[in-house]
């Protein structure tokens, strides 16, 4: 399943793969968006 589909199913975020790719490439996204992505890809723990 694609990230765009996971985000739409879980959070109702309607972003194309192209838009997501640009957002990540630029590094211009909110912390909330980052946490949503980490959750839908199954990341349960982050070590800093």
Phi, psi and omega in degrees: 000141181280153179303318180300322179290319178298315180295321180292316181295318186276318188237357182075016179281118183256086180238140175282162176302320180298314179296318179296317179300314179296318181300314181290317180300318179285336183075023182250085177208159183281162176296325179298315178299316179301316180294322177297317179297313180301321180292314183289338177271359173092017179282117183260346185208140177233127176255133177239000000 
